[in-house]
């Protein structure tokens, strides 16, 4: 089973294949700068779901607004979207619903 954890700048390289799979191909330098900007913002939170081998298969970003917390986007790899619902997938989905 994988795990859910906060994203870091060290995730830049491993996120490139996922971004391409999602239809957002990008260069390492561009993604690094984007992550640097997002992760330095105190009201923005980026969480990854990673497999045992540390490869990310999905992520979600949250931004705190004055009155509430808003999920502004979620992205998942193609294999994850087509995976049947399992205990692992249910755990991840429930985590992001809170």
TORDO-902790 format. One record per residue: residue in one letter; y, x, z of N, C-alpha, C, O in turn. Coordinates in steps of 0.02 Angstrom, whole numbers, padded with zeros to 5 digits, always signed. Layout:
REM TORDO-902790
AYXZYXZYXZYXZ;...
***
This chain:
REM TORDO-902790
X-00059+00042+00000+00000+00000+00000+00062+00045+00000+00062+00098+00030;X+00113+00022-00033+00176+00060-00036+00220+00044+00024+00197+00019+00075;X+00283+00061+00015+00330+00048+00069+00400+00032+00042+00416+00048-00015;X+00439-00001+00083+00509-00017+00067+00551+00032+00107+00542+00041+00167;X+00599+00063+00073+00642+00111+00107+00710+00114+00072+00717+00095+00014;X+00760+00139+00108+00826+00147+00077+00823+00199+00022+00787+00249+00027;X+00861+00189-00030+00866+00237-00085+00909+00296-00063+00952+00290-00020;X+00896+00355-00094+00936+00414-00082+00952+00446-00149+00923+00427-00200;X+00996+00494-00149+01012+00530-00211+00951+00568-00237+00946+00580-00297;X+00905+00586-00193+00844+00621-00214+00799+00577-00256+00752+00602-00287;X+00812+00512-00258+00772+00465-00298+00794+00463-00371+00762+00430-00412;X+00848+00496-00388+00876+00493-00455+00824+00504-00509+00815+00461-00553;X+00789+00559-00506+00740+00576-00558+00685+00524-00564+00666+00505-00620;X+00659+00500-00508+00604+00452-00510+00626+00383-00532+00584+00342-00552;X+00691+00368-00529+00716+00302-00551+00727+00299-00626+00731+00244-00654;X+00731+00355-00660+00745+00356-00732+00692+00317-00772+00711+00276-00813;X+00627+00328-00761+00577+00289-00798+00581+00214-00784+00571+00173-00828;X+00595+00196-00721+00601+00126-00703+00661+00095-00739+00655+00039-00765;X+00717+00129-00740+00776+00103-00774+00762+00093-00849+00783+00043-00878;X+00725+00140-00879+00708+00133-00950+00662+00073-00960+00672+00034-01007;X+00612+00064-00916+00566+00007-00920+00604-00059-00915+00584-00109-00945;X+00658-00059-00877+00697-00120-00867+00747-00133-00922+00782-00184-00922;X+00751-00087-00970+00796-00096-01026+00864-00064-01016+00912-00080-01051;X+00869-00020-00967+00931+00015-00952+00921+00090-00955+00929+00125-00905;X+00904+00117-01013+00894+00190-01017+00958+00226-00998+01013+00205-01015;X+00949+00281-00962+01007+00318-00937+00990+00391-00931+00932+00411-00930;X+01041+00431-00928+01032+00503-00918+01037+00518-00843+01069+00481-00805;X+01004+00571-00824+01002+00590-00753+01072+00596-00723+01085+00570-00669;X+01118+00629-00758+01185+00640-00732+01222+00574-00720+01256+00566-00669;X+01214+00527-00766+01248+00462-00759+01219+00424-00700+01256+00396-00660;X+01153+00422-00695+01121+00386-00640+01139+00418-00572+01151+00383-00523;X+01140+00484-00570+01158+00519-00508+01228+00499-00485+01239+00484-00427;X+01275+00500-00532+01344+00482-00515+01349+00410-00491+01386+00394-00445;X+01312+00366-00525+01312+00295-00506+01283+00286-00435+01312+00251-00394;X+01226+00319-00422+01196+00314-00355+01242+00344-00302+01249+00317-00247;X+01273+00399-00319+01319+00431-00272+01375+00383-00252+01393+00379-00194;X+01402+00348-00301+01456+00300-00288+01430+00241-00246+01462+00222-00197;X+01373+00213-00265+01346+00156-00229+01326+00174-00157+01343+00139-00110;X+01290+00230-00150+01264+00248-00084+01319+00271-00036+01308+00271+00025;X+01376+00291-00062+01430+00312-00018+01473+00253+00006+01515+00261+00050;X+01462+00195-00023+01500+00136-00004+01468+00105+00058+01409+00089+00058;X+01506+00098+00111+01477+00076+00175+01451+00004+00174+01409-00014+00215;X+01474-00036+00127+01452-00106+00124+01396-00118+00073+01373-00174+00065;X+01373-00065+00040+01322-00073-00012+01257-00042+00013+01256+00013+00042;X+01202-00076+00001+01136-00052+00023+01087-00059-00036+01084-00111-00068;X+01051-00007-00049+01002-00006-00103+00934+00011-00074+00925+00064-00044;X+00887-00035-00082+00819-00026-00056+00770-00018-00114+00778-00050-00166;X+00721+00025-00104+00668+00036-00154+00601+00014-00127+00588+00018-00067;X+00559-00010-00172+00489-00018-00155+00452+00037-00192+00454+00040-00254;X+00419+00081-00155+00385+00138-00185+00311+00136-00170+00290+00113-00116;X+00271+00159-00217+00199+00164-00207+00183+00225-00165+00227+00264-00147;X+00119+00233-00148+00096+00290-00108+00116+00356-00140+00130+00405-00104;X+00118+00359-00206+00136+00421-00241+00212+00430-00244+00236+00476-00278;X+00249+00388-00210+00323+00389-00206+00358+00365-00268+00420+00369-00272;X+00322+00339-00318+00355+00314-00378+00383+00244-00364+00346+00200-00341;X+00447+00234-00379+00477+00168-00367+00455+00118-00420+00451+00134-00480;X+00439+00057-00398+00421+00005-00446+00469-00054-00442+00462-00103-00479;X+00517-00049-00398+00567-00102-00394+00622-00083-00346+00614-00040-00303;X+00679-00116-00353+00734-00104-00307+00778-00166-00302+00777-00209-00346;X+00816-00168-00248+00862-00223-00237+00926-00195-00207+00923-00149-00166;X+00982-00222-00227+01046-00200-00200+01080-00256-00162+01078-00314-00184;X+01109-00240-00105+01145-00289-00065+01216-00264-00054+01228-00204-00047;X+01263-00310-00053+01331-00293-00034+01353-00342+00020+01345-00402+00013;X+01381-00315+00073+01407-00357+00127+01476-00381+00107+01520-00342+00088;X+01485-00446+00112+01550-00475+00099+01576-00504+00165+01538-00507+00214;X+01637-00524+00167+01666-00545+00231+01626-00598+00267+01614-00591+00327;X+01606-00650+00234+01574-00706+00268+01498-00705+00264+01465-00740+00304;X+01469-00668+00219+01396-00671+00211+01371-00609+00175+01409-00568+00150;X+01305-00604+00175+01273-00549+00139+01248-00577+00073+01217-00630+00071;X+01261-00543+00019+01242-00567-00047+01197-00517-00082+01212-00458-00085;X+01140-00542-00108+01098-00500-00149+01127-00502-00219+01132-00555-00249;X+01146-00444-00245+01179-00445-00310+01133-00429-00367+01151-00443-00425;X+01075-00400-00355+01028-00390-00410+00961-00366-00384+00956-00333-00332;X+00909-00382-00421+00842-00355-00408+00813-00333-00474+00826-00364-00526;X+00775-00281-00472+00742-00256-00532+00671-00235-00515+00660-00206-00462;X+00625-00250-00558+00555-00233-00547+00525-00205-00611+00546-00224-00666;X+00478-00160-00604+00445-00132-00663+00400-00184-00695+00379-00232-00662;X+00384-00176-00758+00342-00223-00794+00273-00231-00761+00251-00288-00753;X+00239-00177-00742+00174-00186-00709+00179-00228-00646+00134-00267-00631;X+00233-00220-00608+00242-00258-00547+00252-00332-00561+00224-00374-00527;X+00292-00348-00612+00305-00418-00629+00242-00454-00650+00233-00513-00636;X+00196-00419-00683+00135-00451-00707+00078-00447-00657+00024-00474-00670;X+00089-00413-00600+00037-00406-00549+00025-00474-00515+00073-00508-00498;X-00038-00493-00505-00050-00555-00469-00024-00549-00397-00019-00494-00370;X-00007-00605-00367+00018-00603-00299-00037-00576-00253-00094-00600-00255;X-00020-00527-00214-00067-00496-00168-00032-00490-00101+00026-00507-00094;X-00069-00465-00051-00039-00455+00015+00021-00407+00009+00072-00417+00041;X+00013-00354-00031+00066-00305-00040+00127-00337-00072+00183-00327-00049;X+00117-00374-00126+00173-00404-00161+00207-00456-00117+00268-00461-00116;X+00168-00495-00080+00195-00545-00035+00238-00513+00019+00291-00539+00037;X+00217-00455+00045+00255-00419+00095+00324-00399+00068+00375-00409+00102;X+00325-00373+00008+00388-00351-00023+00433-00411-00036+00493-00409-00019;X+00406-00464-00065+00447-00522-00080+00477-00553-00017+00536-00572-00017;X+00438-00556+00036+00464-00584+00099+00517-00539+00130+00564-00564+00160;X+00509-00474+00124+00559-00428+00151+00627-00440+00119+00678-00443+00154;X+00628-00448+00054+00691-00456+00019+00721-00526+00025+00779-00537+00007;X+00682-00574+00050+00708-00642+00059+00749-00648+00123+00789-00695+00130;X+00741-00601+00170+00777-00608+00234+00850-00593+00228+00887-00598+00277;
***
